[in-house]
Amino acid sequence: MSGPGDNLLVVLGPTASGKTALGVHLARRFGGEIVSADSRQVYRELDIGAGKDREEYTRGGPAVACHLIDVAGLDRLYSIYHYQRDFRRVLDDLRRRRVLPVMVGGSGLYLEAVLLRYPLAEAPPDRALRAELEALPEDALRRLAAELGPRLPADIDTDTRRRTIRAIEIALHPGERRPAPLPELRPLVLGVSYPPGELRRRIAERLSRRLENGLVEEVERLLAAGVPARRLDSLGLEYRFVTRFLQGAIPSRRELFAKLHTAICAFARRQRTWFRRMERRGVHIHWLEGADRARAEELAAAWLQPPKAG
C-alpha cells in the first residue's frame, strides 16, 4: 500500500487565483505540508511583492508547515538547479515522515523541473563571459541563443535578457555537479481557473491590498539597503514597476496601479499559456472552476486510495 509520502499533490494556477488557500486547505484535510513553487518567495528580503501571505498558513485552523520560502538572500542568484536540489531534500524528508507533499505555486519552471524531472546541472558563473554577452545588442544575443539550439537548458526561460545570458552561460559551460535524479512521482495536479474577467477583478483587488499594506515602502527599504534597481527589475512586476515609480518614471500612484494591473493581467495570460504547454508535454492537469474545495477534496481522496489488487 502506498502512503501519503509516496505521492505529490500539486495545486497550480495563475497569479491571484487563490491556490495558496486551497493548498493549505488540502494539506490540513489530508495531513500534508506545503512545498512552495514560487521563484520570488525563495528570497528572504521579499515579502509583500512576492505575495508570501503568511497568514494563509494559519487562517482557519492549525498552522500548516511550508517549505522553500525564505531560503536565499538577494545577494545570490537562486537558480532552477538550486530549487530542484532543495525540493529533493524536502521531498525525502516528507517521505521519511510519511507526510503528503502539497506543491503550490505558479512558477512554470519550478513546476516543470519537478513534474518533468529535468536532468539539471549546476554551472558556475563565468563573469568574463557575462560581461562579453552583456555588451552584445539584443538581436545578436538572440541569434547566439538560437545557434546554440539544443544545447540550451530546457528548464531556463529566455524571456528576459538576464535569463538568456544565463542560459547561454550554462550551454557553453555545462556543470559537472548533478543532483541525484528525482524519484518517480505519482502526482495529482489540480489547476485553479477563473474566467478572464473574474481573474482581472481578483488581480485588481489583490494589488490594491498590497499597495495599501506597504508595497511601495518595501521597495523603498530594499533600495535604501543597497539592493540595485537592476536587481529589483529582475524580481518580477511589482518590484520592477514600483522601482520605476520611485525613480520618477511613473508619475503617480494612480498610473502605477493602472500600469501594474495591466502588466499582471498579461503575466497571468502567459502563465495560462505555460500551463497549456505543460499539458502538451504530458502533465495531466485537473482543472477546477475557481478554487473549488469540494471538487479538489473529491479528486484528492480518490487519488489517495490504494490501488485495488488484481
Stockholm file with secondary structure:
# STOCKHOLM 1.0

chainA/1-310         MSGPGDNLLVVLGPTASGKTALGVHLARRFGGEIVSADSRQVYRELDIGAGKDREEYTRGGPAVACHLIDVAGLDRLYSIYHYQRDFRRVLDDLRRRRVLPVMVGGSGLYLEAVLLRYPLAEAPPDRALRAELEALPEDALRRLAAELGPRLPADIDTDTRRRTIRAIEIALHPGERRPAPLPELRPLVLGVSYPPGELRRRIAERLSRRLENGLVEEVERLLAAGVPARRLDSLGLEYRFVTRFLQGAIPSRRELFAKLHTAICAFARRQRTWFRRMERRGVHIHWLEGADRARAEELAAAWLQPPKAG
#=GR chainA/1-310 SS CCCGGGCEEEEECSTTSCHHHHHHHHHHHHTEEEEEECTTTTBTTCCTTTTCCGGGGTTTSSCCCEESSSCBCTTSCCCHHHHHHHHHHHHHHHHHTTCEEEEEECCHHHHHHHHTTCCCCBCCCCHHHHHHHHTSCHHHHHHHHHHHGGGSCTTCCCSSHHHHHHHHHHHHSCCSBCCCCCCCCCEEEEEEECCHHHHHHHHHHHHHHHHHTTHHHHHHHHHHTTCCHHHHHTTCHHHHHHHHHHTTSSCCHHHHHHHHHHHHHHHHHHHHHHHHHHHHTTCCEEEEESSCHHHHHHHHHHHHSCCCCC
#=GC SS_cons         CCCGGGCEEEEECSTTSCHHHHHHHHHHHHTEEEEEECTTTTBTTCCTTTTCCGGGGTTTSSCCCEESSSCBCTTSCCCHHHHHHHHHHHHHHHHHTTCEEEEEECCHHHHHHHHTTCCCCBCCCCHHHHHHHHTSCHHHHHHHHHHHGGGSCTTCCCSSHHHHHHHHHHHHSCCSBCCCCCCCCCEEEEEEECCHHHHHHHHHHHHHHHHHTTHHHHHHHHHHTTCCHHHHHTTCHHHHHHHHHHTTSSCCHHHHHHHHHHHHHHHHHHHHHHHHHHHHTTCCEEEEESSCHHHHHHHHHHHHSCCCCC
//
